[in-house]
């Protein structure tokens, strides 16, 4: 593997960190052996999964077109007070297994995760198999006429008896940011052609237009919790990818004028996430969205990592609130399901890098149930 003197075109992931690690590996540095081996294991597994298509589902959306993405609201259940169970009613934090009868959500999650895994594995190893399969997954889901997804979310998180689709479903495509980064990681491969790239730019431009102009997109933009934060992050990722830096900057500026002031208290609590029955999950989840905004800000010289309002509302305050709970302090707020720490571990590692403060790394290393030795954080954040 050769030393590289160029940076990958990534936005959520730090291109400088990725290039630094790639060059250290190429130079024979063994510091990343364990996480690299784990990444390759995950990439080998991904080679045996998919490809997936939005048209492969047993139910047809109200449009009559299986190319339209279709899903059901996660926390809605049959109504016990009506003969036919309709309309479904909300039970916050309790996932209804009926949602999996329509597989689009699960398939798209797998696609978004696997193309990033394959993209990273290709970037760090130069193994063409990984880029070739990532390209195949992307073509089937986004580009090929027989299997492609229409660039809209008109029928996401529908509620039986009430709504064919809701703005809340837009959060299901939040990891398009991973797809965008994966595209940057495989861009140097012959497996991904200029025609493929043009097709993805066109698809993303049309989907971004839907996010910005549709009624559902505009409703989601107004949400003042994790839905609004991830909406902004999704818009920014797509805008960067298609070269619309003006839109990206516009939505990044909302972080300082709206998102941080409205969603984070001076003590770091996120009150709208605290009100949920899964308060731990949603605190971490929304912080992940804020970290993504801060990472995007770096691409245009905007420092959201160190931004604070006059009364101390900031991404760092939200991180400091969570850090003791990652390190083992008992969570005393609502959480009706077991706590998971994988995302929190990564965020604490990223915090240690961005603020150059080892207290966050110490917190990460105490996170329960995380195999720190093989964690992807080391290799994508250049820790080691």
C-alpha positions as a Markdown table, in Angstrom:
| # | Residue | x | y | z |
|---|---|---|---|---|
| 1 | Unk | 0.0 | 0.0 | 0.0 |
| 2 | Unk | 1.4 | 3.4 | -1.0 |
| 3 | Unk | 1.6 | 6.6 | 1.0 |
| 4 | Unk | -1.1 | 9.0 | 0.0 |
| 5 | Unk | -0.8 | 12.8 | -0.4 |
| 6 | Unk | -4.4 | 13.6 | -1.0 |
| 7 | Unk | -7.5 | 13.5 | 1.3 |
| 8 | Unk | -10.6 | 11.5 | 0.9 |
| 9 | Unk | -13.8 | 13.5 | 0.2 |
| 10 | Unk | -15.5 | 12.8 | 3.5 |
| 11 | Unk | -17.6 | 15.2 | 5.6 |
| 12 | Unk | -18.8 | 13.4 | 8.8 |
| 13 | Unk | -15.5 | 11.6 | 9.1 |
| 14 | Unk | -12.4 | 13.7 | 9.4 |
| 15 | Unk | -10.4 | 13.3 | 6.1 |
| 16 | Unk | -7.2 | 14.4 | 7.7 |
| 17 | Unk | -7.5 | 11.7 | 10.4 |
| 18 | Unk | -8.3 | 9.0 | 7.8 |
| 19 | Unk | -5.3 | 9.9 | 5.6 |
| 20 | Unk | -3.0 | 10.0 | 8.6 |
| 21 | Unk | -4.0 | 6.5 | 9.7 |
| 22 | Unk | -3.7 | 5.2 | 6.1 |
| 23 | Unk | -0.2 | 6.5 | 5.8 |
| 24 | Unk | 0.8 | 5.1 | 9.2 |
| 25 | Unk | -0.5 | 1.7 | 8.2 |
| 26 | Unk | 1.4 | 2.0 | 4.9 |
| 27 | Unk | 4.6 | 2.9 | 6.7 |
| 28 | Unk | 4.3 | -0.3 | 8.8 |
| 29 | Unk | 2.9 | 1.2 | 12.0 |
| 30 | Unk | 1.3 | -1.7 | 13.9 |
| 31 | Unk | -0.7 | 0.5 | 16.3 |
| 32 | Unk | -3.9 | 0.0 | 14.4 |
| 33 | Unk | -3.6 | -3.8 | 13.9 |
| 34 | Unk | -6.5 | -4.8 | 16.2 |
| 35 | Unk | -9.1 | -2.3 | 14.9 |
| 36 | Unk | -8.0 | -2.9 | 11.3 |
| 37 | Unk | -8.4 | -6.6 | 11.7 |
| 38 | Unk | -11.9 | -6.1 | 13.2 |
| 39 | Unk | -12.8 | -3.7 | 10.3 |
| 40 | Unk | -11.7 | -6.4 | 7.8 |
| 41 | Unk | -13.8 | -9.0 | 9.6 |
| 42 | Unk | -16.8 | -6.8 | 9.4 |
| 43 | Unk | -16.1 | -6.1 | 5.7 |
| 44 | Unk | -15.9 | -9.8 | 4.9 |
| 45 | Unk | -19.2 | -10.3 | 6.6 |
| 46 | Unk | -20.7 | -7.4 | 4.5 |
| 47 | Unk | -19.5 | -9.1 | 1.3 |
| 48 | Unk | -22.1 | -11.8 | 2.1 |
| 49 | Unk | -25.0 | -9.6 | 2.8 |
| 50 | Unk | -27.4 | -7.9 | 0.3 |
| 51 | Unk | -27.8 | -6.4 | -2.2 |
| 52 | Unk | -31.0 | -4.9 | -1.0 |
| 53 | Unk | -33.7 | -3.2 | -3.0 |
| 54 | Unk | -36.6 | -1.0 | -1.9 |
| 55 | Unk | -38.9 | -2.9 | -4.3 |
| 56 | Unk | -38.5 | -6.2 | -2.5 |
| 57 | Unk | -41.4 | -5.9 | 0.0 |
| 58 | Unk | -44.7 | -7.7 | 0.5 |
| 59 | Unk | -46.8 | -4.5 | 0.9 |
| 60 | Unk | -47.2 | -1.7 | -1.6 |
| 61 | Unk | -47.2 | 2.0 | -0.5 |
| 62 | Unk | -50.4 | 4.0 | -1.0 |
| 63 | Unk | -48.8 | 5.4 | -4.2 |
| 64 | Unk | -49.0 | 2.0 | -5.8 |
| 65 | Unk | -45.3 | 2.2 | -6.5 |
| 66 | Unk | -42.9 | -0.2 | -4.7 |
| 67 | Unk | -40.0 | 2.1 | -5.6 |
| 68 | Unk | -41.3 | 4.4 | -2.8 |
| 69 | Unk | -39.8 | 3.8 | 0.6 |
| 70 | Unk | -42.4 | 2.6 | 3.1 |
| 71 | Unk | -42.4 | 2.1 | 6.8 |
| 72 | Unk | -44.6 | 2.1 | 9.9 |
| 73 | Unk | -44.3 | 4.3 | 13.1 |
| 74 | Unk | -42.1 | 2.5 | 15.6 |
| 75 | Unk | -44.0 | 3.3 | 18.8 |
| 76 | Unk | -47.6 | 3.0 | 17.7 |
| 77 | Unk | -49.8 | 0.0 | 18.6 |
| 78 | Unk | -53.4 | -1.3 | 18.0 |
| 79 | Unk | -56.0 | 0.8 | 19.8 |
| 80 | Unk | -57.6 | -1.4 | 22.6 |
| 81 | Unk | -60.6 | 0.9 | 22.7 |
| 82 | Unk | -61.9 | 0.4 | 19.1 |
| 83 | Unk | -63.2 | -2.8 | 17.5 |
| 84 | Unk | -60.8 | -2.7 | 14.6 |
| 85 | Unk | -57.8 | -1.4 | 16.6 |
| 86 | Unk | -57.7 | 1.8 | 14.6 |
| 87 | Unk | -56.3 | 4.4 | 14.8 |
| 88 | Unk | -53.1 | 3.1 | 16.3 |
| 89 | Unk | -52.0 | 4.9 | 19.5 |
| 90 | Unk | -48.6 | 5.9 | 20.8 |
| 91 | Unk | -46.7 | 4.0 | 23.5 |
| 92 | Unk | -43.4 | 5.9 | 23.7 |
| 93 | Unk | -40.3 | 3.8 | 23.8 |
| 94 | Unk | -42.1 | 0.5 | 23.1 |
| 95 | Unk | -41.3 | -0.7 | 19.6 |
| 96 | Unk | -44.1 | -2.6 | 17.9 |
| 97 | Unk | -42.7 | -5.6 | 16.1 |
| 98 | Unk | -45.2 | -5.0 | 13.3 |
| 99 | Unk | -42.8 | -2.5 | 11.9 |
| 100 | Unk | -40.6 | -5.3 | 10.6 |
| 101 | Unk | -43.4 | -6.6 | 8.3 |
| 102 | Unk | -42.3 | -3.9 | 5.9 |
| 103 | Unk | -38.5 | -4.4 | 5.5 |
| 104 | Unk | -37.5 | -1.1 | 3.9 |
| 105 | Unk | -36.2 | 0.4 | 7.2 |
| 106 | Unk | -34.1 | -2.7 | 8.2 |
| 107 | Unk | -32.7 | -3.0 | 4.7 |
| 108 | Unk | -31.8 | 0.6 | 4.4 |
| 109 | Unk | -30.1 | 0.5 | 7.8 |
| 110 | Unk | -28.0 | -2.4 | 6.7 |
| 111 | Unk | -27.1 | -0.7 | 3.4 |
| 112 | Unk | -26.0 | 2.5 | 5.1 |
| 113 | Unk | -23.9 | 0.6 | 7.7 |
| 114 | Unk | -22.3 | -1.8 | 5.2 |
| 115 | Unk | -21.3 | 0.6 | 2.5 |
| 116 | Unk | -19.4 | 2.6 | 5.1 |
| 117 | Unk | -17.8 | -0.5 | 6.5 |
| 118 | Unk | -16.8 | -1.6 | 2.9 |
| 119 | Unk | -15.7 | 1.9 | 2.1 |
| 120 | Unk | -13.4 | 2.2 | 5.1 |
| 121 | Unk | -12.0 | -1.3 | 4.5 |
| 122 | Unk | -11.2 | -0.4 | 0.9 |
| 123 | Unk | -9.6 | 2.9 | 1.9 |
| 124 | Unk | -7.3 | 1.3 | 4.5 |
| 125 | Unk | -6.4 | -1.9 | 2.6 |
| 126 | Unk | -6.8 | -1.1 | -1.1 |
| 127 | Unk | -8.6 | -4.5 | -1.5 |
| 128 | Unk | -10.7 | -3.9 | -4.6 |
| 129 | Unk | -13.4 | -6.4 | -3.5 |
| 130 | Unk | -14.7 | -4.1 | -0.9 |
| 131 | Unk | -15.1 | -1.1 | -3.3 |
| 132 | Unk | -16.6 | -3.4 | -5.9 |
| 133 | Unk | -19.3 | -4.7 | -3.5 |
| 134 | Unk | -20.0 | -1.3 | -2.0 |
| 135 | Unk | -20.5 | 0.0 | -5.6 |
| 136 | Unk | -22.9 | -2.9 | -6.3 |
| 137 | Unk | -25.0 | -2.2 | -3.2 |
| 138 | Unk | -25.2 | 1.5 | -4.1 |
| 139 | Unk | -26.2 | 0.9 | -7.7 |
| 140 | Unk | -29.0 | -1.6 | -6.7 |
| 141 | Unk | -30.5 | 0.7 | -4.1 |
| 142 | Unk | -30.1 | 4.1 | -5.7 |
| 143 | Unk | -29.4 | 3.9 | -9.5 |
| 144 | Unk | -30.7 | 0.8 | -11.4 |
| 145 | Unk | -34.1 | 1.4 | -13.0 |
| 146 | Unk | -35.6 | -1.9 | -11.8 |
| 147 | Unk | -34.5 | -1.6 | -8.2 |
| 148 | Unk | -33.9 | 2.0 | -7.3 |
| 149 | Unk | -35.6 | 4.0 | -4.5 |
| 150 | Unk | -37.5 | 7.1 | -5.5 |
| 151 | Unk | -36.0 | 10.1 | -3.9 |
| 152 | Unk | -38.7 | 10.8 | -1.4 |
| 153 | Unk | -40.0 | 9.7 | 2.0 |
| 154 | Unk | -43.7 | 10.3 | 1.5 |
| 155 | Unk | -44.7 | 7.1 | 3.2 |
| 156 | Unk | -42.4 | 6.7 | 6.2 |
| 157 | Unk | -43.6 | 6.0 | 9.7 |
| 158 | Unk | -47.2 | 5.8 | 8.8 |
| 159 | Unk | -49.8 | 5.2 | 11.5 |
| 160 | Unk | -52.4 | 2.7 | 10.7 |
| 161 | Unk | -55.8 | 4.4 | 10.6 |
| 162 | Unk | -54.4 | 7.8 | 10.9 |
| 163 | Unk | -51.6 | 8.7 | 8.4 |
| 164 | Unk | -49.9 | 7.3 | 5.3 |
| 165 | Unk | -46.7 | 9.0 | 6.2 |
| 166 | Unk | -45.2 | 11.4 | 8.8 |
| 167 | Unk | -42.4 | 13.8 | 9.0 |
| 168 | Unk | -40.9 | 11.8 | 11.9 |
| 169 | Unk | -39.9 | 9.1 | 9.3 |
| 170 | Unk | -37.3 | 11.4 | 7.9 |
| 171 | Unk | -35.0 | 10.3 | 10.7 |
| 172 | Unk | -34.8 | 6.9 | 9.1 |
| 173 | Unk | -32.4 | 8.2 | 6.4 |
| 174 | Unk | -30.2 | 10.1 | 8.8 |
| 175 | Unk | -27.3 | 7.9 | 8.0 |
| 176 | Unk | -27.2 | 9.0 | 4.4 |
| 177 | Unk | -24.2 | 10.9 | 5.8 |
| 178 | Unk | -22.5 | 7.5 | 6.0 |
| 179 | Unk | -23.3 | 6.8 | 2.4 |
| 180 | Unk | -21.9 | 10.2 | 1.3 |
| 181 | Unk | -18.6 | 9.4 | 3.2 |
| 182 | Unk | -18.5 | 5.9 | 1.7 |
| 183 | Unk | -18.7 | 7.4 | -1.7 |
| 184 | Unk | -15.7 | 9.6 | -0.9 |
| 185 | Unk | -13.8 | 6.5 | 0.3 |
| 186 | Unk | -14.4 | 4.4 | -2.9 |
| 187 | Unk | -14.0 | 7.3 | -5.3 |
| 188 | Unk | -10.4 | 6.2 | -6.2 |
| 189 | Unk | -11.6 | 2.8 | -7.2 |
| 190 | Unk | -12.3 | 1.8 | -10.8 |
| 191 | Unk | -15.4 | 0.0 | -9.5 |
| 192 | Unk | -17.1 | 3.4 | -9.1 |
| 193 | Unk | -17.4 | 5.2 | -12.4 |
| 194 | Unk | -18.0 | 8.8 | -13.4 |
| 195 | Unk | -21.5 | 7.8 | -14.6 |
| 196 | Unk | -22.2 | 6.2 | -11.1 |
| 197 | Unk | -21.1 | 9.4 | -9.5 |
| 198 | Unk | -23.3 | 11.6 | -11.7 |
| 199 | Unk | -26.2 | 9.3 | -10.9 |
| 200 | Unk | -25.7 | 9.6 | -7.2 |
| 201 | Unk | -25.3 | 13.4 | -7.4 |
| 202 | Unk | -28.6 | 13.5 | -9.3 |
| 203 | Unk | -30.4 | 11.3 | -6.8 |
| 204 | Unk | -29.1 | 13.2 | -3.8 |
| 205 | Unk | -30.0 | 16.5 | -5.4 |
| 206 | Unk | -33.6 | 15.4 | -5.9 |
| 207 | Unk | -33.8 | 14.0 | -2.4 |
| 208 | Unk | -32.4 | 17.2 | -0.9 |
| 209 | Unk | -35.0 | 19.2 | -2.9 |
| 210 | Unk | -37.7 | 16.9 | -1.4 |
| 211 | Unk | -36.3 | 17.5 | 2.1 |
| 212 | Unk | -36.3 | 21.2 | 1.7 |
| 213 | Unk | -39.6 | 21.7 | -0.2 |
| 214 | Unk | -42.0 | 19.0 | 0.7 |
| 215 | Unk | -44.6 | 19.5 | 3.5 |
| 216 | Unk | -43.1 | 16.6 | 5.5 |
| 217 | Unk | -39.6 | 18.0 | 5.1 |
| 218 | Unk | -40.6 | 21.4 | 6.2 |
| 219 | Unk | -42.4 | 20.0 | 9.2 |
| 220 | Unk | -39.4 | 18.0 | 10.3 |
| 221 | Unk | -37.2 | 21.1 | 10.0 |
| 222 | Unk | -39.3 | 22.7 | 12.7 |
| 223 | Unk | -38.8 | 20.0 | 15.3 |
| 224 | Unk | -36.9 | 21.1 | 18.4 |
| 225 | Unk | -35.5 | 17.7 | 19.4 |
| 226 | Unk | -33.3 | 15.0 | 17.9 |
| 227 | Unk | -35.5 | 15.0 | 14.8 |
| 228 | Unk | -34.6 | 18.6 | 14.0 |
| 229 | Unk | -30.9 | 18.1 | 14.7 |
| 230 | Unk | -30.7 | 15.0 | 12.5 |
| 231 | Unk | -32.7 | 16.7 | 9.8 |
| 232 | Unk | -30.2 | 19.5 | 9.7 |
| 233 | Unk | -27.3 | 17.1 | 9.6 |
| 234 | Unk | -28.9 | 15.1 | 6.8 |
| 235 | Unk | -29.5 | 18.3 | 4.7 |
| 236 | Unk | -25.9 | 19.4 | 5.3 |
| 237 | Unk | -24.4 | 16.1 | 4.3 |
| 238 | Unk | -26.3 | 16.0 | 1.0 |
| 239 | Unk | -25.6 | 19.7 | 0.3 |
| 240 | Unk | -21.9 | 19.1 | 0.7 |
| 241 | Unk | -22.0 | 16.1 | -1.5 |
| 242 | Unk | -23.7 | 17.8 | -4.4 |
| 243 | Unk | -21.5 | 20.9 | -4.0 |
| 244 | Unk | -24.1 | 23.2 | -2.5 |
| 245 | Unk | -21.9 | 24.7 | 0.3 |
| 246 | Unk | -24.3 | 27.7 | 0.7 |
| 247 | Unk | -27.1 | 25.5 | 1.9 |
| 248 | Unk | -24.7 | 23.6 | 4.1 |
| 249 | Unk | -23.5 | 26.8 | 5.7 |
| 250 | Unk | -27.1 | 28.1 | 6.1 |
| 251 | Unk | -28.1 | 25.0 | 8.1 |
| 252 | Unk | -24.9 | 25.0 | 10.1 |
| 253 | Unk | -25.7 | 28.5 | 11.2 |
| 254 | Unk | -29.0 | 27.3 | 12.6 |
| 255 | Unk | -26.9 | 25.3 | 15.2 |
| 256 | Unk | -25.8 | 28.5 | 16.9 |
| 257 | Unk | -29.1 | 30.4 | 16.5 |
| 258 | Unk | -31.6 | 27.7 | 17.2 |
| 259 | Unk | -30.5 | 24.1 | 17.9 |
| 260 | Unk | -28.0 | 24.6 | 20.7 |
| 261 | Unk | -29.9 | 27.4 | 22.4 |
| 262 | Unk | -33.2 | 25.6 | 22.2 |
| 263 | Unk | -32.2 | 22.1 | 23.0 |
| 264 | Unk | -29.3 | 22.2 | 25.5 |
| 265 | Unk | -29.5 | 23.7 | 29.0 |
| 266 | Unk | -26.5 | 25.4 | 30.6 |
| 267 | Unk | -26.0 | 22.3 | 32.8 |
| 268 | Unk | -25.9 | 20.1 | 29.6 |
| 269 | Unk | -29.3 | 18.4 | 30.0 |
| 270 | Unk | -31.3 | 18.1 | 26.9 |
| 271 | Unk | -34.8 | 18.6 | 28.3 |
| 272 | Unk | -36.8 | 17.3 | 25.3 |
| 273 | Unk | -34.8 | 14.1 | 25.3 |
| 274 | Unk | -35.1 | 13.8 | 29.1 |
| 275 | Unk | -38.9 | 13.8 | 28.8 |
| 276 | Unk | -38.7 | 10.5 | 26.8 |
| 277 | Unk | -39.2 | 7.0 | 28.3 |
| 278 | Unk | -35.7 | 6.2 | 26.8 |
| 279 | Unk | -34.0 | 9.3 | 28.1 |
| 280 | Unk | -30.5 | 7.8 | 28.0 |
| 281 | Unk | -30.8 | 6.6 | 24.4 |
| 282 | Unk | -32.2 | 10.0 | 23.2 |
| 283 | Unk | -29.6 | 12.1 | 25.1 |
| 284 | Unk | -26.8 | 10.1 | 23.4 |
| 285 | Unk | -28.7 | 10.0 | 20.1 |
| 286 | Unk | -29.1 | 13.8 | 19.9 |
| 287 | Unk | -25.6 | 14.4 | 21.1 |
| 288 | Unk | -24.5 | 12.2 | 18.1 |
| 289 | Unk | -26.4 | 14.6 | 15.8 |
| 290 | Unk | -24.7 | 17.6 | 17.4 |
| 291 | Unk | -21.3 | 16.0 | 17.0 |
| 292 | Unk | -22.1 | 15.5 | 13.4 |
| 293 | Unk | -23.0 | 19.2 | 13.0 |
| 294 | Unk | -19.7 | 20.1 | 14.7 |
| 295 | Unk | -17.8 | 17.9 | 12.3 |
| 296 | Unk | -19.5 | 19.4 | 9.3 |
| 297 | Unk | -18.7 | 22.8 | 10.6 |
| 298 | Unk | -15.0 | 22.1 | 10.4 |
| 299 | Unk | -15.4 | 21.7 | 6.6 |
| 300 | Unk | -16.3 | 25.4 | 6.3 |
| 301 | Unk | -14.3 | 26.8 | 9.1 |
| 302 | Unk | -17.1 | 27.0 | 11.6 |
| 303 | Unk | -16.2 | 26.0 | 15.2 |
| 304 | Unk | -19.3 | 24.5 | 16.7 |
| 305 | Unk | -17.1 | 22.4 | 19.1 |
| 306 | Unk | -16.3 | 25.5 | 21.2 |
| 307 | Unk | -19.4 | 27.6 | 20.5 |
| 308 | Unk | -21.4 | 28.5 | 23.7 |
| 309 | Unk | -24.3 | 30.9 | 24.4 |
| 310 | Unk | -23.8 | 33.6 | 27.0 |
| 311 | Unk | -25.4 | 31.4 | 29.6 |
| 312 | Unk | -23.3 | 28.4 | 28.7 |
| 313 | Unk | -25.4 | 26.2 | 26.4 |
| 314 | Unk | -23.0 | 24.2 | 24.3 |
| 315 | Unk | -22.2 | 20.8 | 22.7 |
| 316 | Unk | -19.4 | 20.5 | 25.3 |
| 317 | Unk | -21.8 | 21.1 | 28.2 |
| 318 | Unk | -24.1 | 18.3 | 26.8 |
| 319 | Unk | -21.0 | 16.0 | 26.6 |
| 320 | Unk | -19.9 | 16.9 | 30.1 |
| 321 | Unk | -23.4 | 16.0 | 31.4 |
| 322 | Unk | -23.2 | 12.5 | 29.8 |
| 323 | Unk | -19.5 | 11.7 | 30.5 |
| 324 | Unk | -20.0 | 10.5 | 34.1 |
| 325 | Unk | -22.8 | 8.1 | 33.1 |
| 326 | Unk | -20.6 | 6.6 | 30.3 |
| 327 | Unk | -17.9 | 6.1 | 33.0 |
| 328 | Unk | -20.3 | 4.1 | 35.3 |
| 329 | Unk | -22.4 | 6.6 | 37.2 |
| 330 | Unk | -26.0 | 5.2 | 37.6 |
| 331 | Unk | -28.5 | 6.8 | 35.2 |
| 332 | Unk | -31.3 | 8.2 | 37.4 |
| 333 | Unk | -33.6 | 9.3 | 34.6 |
| 334 | Unk | -36.2 | 7.3 | 32.6 |
| 335 | Unk | -34.9 | 4.4 | 30.5 |
| 336 | Unk | -37.3 | 1.6 | 30.0 |
| 337 | Unk | -34.9 | -0.5 | 28.0 |
| 338 | Unk | -31.3 | -1.5 | 28.9 |
| 339 | Unk | -28.6 | 1.1 | 28.3 |
| 340 | Unk | -26.4 | 0.7 | 25.3 |
| 341 | Unk | -22.9 | 2.3 | 25.2 |
| 342 | Unk | -21.5 | 1.8 | 21.7 |
| 343 | Unk | -22.4 | 5.2 | 20.4 |
| 344 | Unk | -21.5 | 6.9 | 23.7 |
| 345 | Unk | -18.1 | 5.3 | 23.6 |
| 346 | Unk | -17.4 | 6.7 | 20.1 |
| 347 | Unk | -18.6 | 10.2 | 21.1 |
| 348 | Unk | -16.3 | 10.3 | 24.2 |
| 349 | Unk | -13.3 | 9.2 | 22.0 |
| 350 | Unk | -14.2 | 11.9 | 19.5 |
| 351 | Unk | -14.5 | 14.4 | 22.4 |
| 352 | Unk | -11.1 | 13.5 | 23.6 |
| 353 | Unk | -9.7 | 14.3 | 20.2 |
| 354 | Unk | -11.6 | 17.5 | 19.6 |
| 355 | Unk | -11.1 | 19.1 | 23.0 |
| 356 | Unk | -7.7 | 17.4 | 23.7 |
| 357 | Unk | -8.9 | 16.3 | 27.1 |
| 358 | Unk | -8.2 | 12.8 | 28.3 |
| 359 | Unk | -11.0 | 12.8 | 30.8 |
| 360 | Unk | -13.3 | 11.9 | 27.9 |
| 361 | Unk | -11.1 | 9.0 | 26.9 |
| 362 | Unk | -11.0 | 7.7 | 30.4 |
| 363 | Unk | -14.8 | 7.9 | 30.5 |
| 364 | Unk | -14.9 | 5.9 | 27.2 |
| 365 | Unk | -12.7 | 3.2 | 28.5 |
| 366 | Unk | -15.1 | 2.6 | 31.4 |
| 367 | Unk | -18.1 | 2.2 | 29.1 |
| 368 | Unk | -19.8 | -1.2 | 29.8 |
| 369 | Unk | -20.0 | -3.8 | 27.1 |
| 370 | Unk | -17.6 | -2.2 | 24.6 |
| 371 | Unk | -14.6 | -4.0 | 23.3 |
| 372 | Unk | -12.3 | -1.1 | 23.3 |
| 373 | Unk | -9.3 | -2.9 | 21.9 |
| 374 | Unk | -10.9 | -3.4 | 18.5 |
| 375 | Unk | -13.1 | -0.3 | 18.4 |
| 376 | Unk | -13.5 | 1.5 | 15.1 |
| 377 | Unk | -13.0 | 4.8 | 16.9 |
| 378 | Unk | -9.2 | 4.4 | 17.0 |
| 379 | Unk | -8.9 | 4.0 | 13.2 |
| 380 | Unk | -11.3 | 6.7 | 12.1 |
| 381 | Unk | -10.2 | 9.2 | 14.7 |
| 382 | Unk | -6.4 | 8.5 | 14.5 |
| 383 | Unk | -6.1 | 7.7 | 18.2 |
| 384 | Unk | -3.0 | 5.6 | 18.8 |
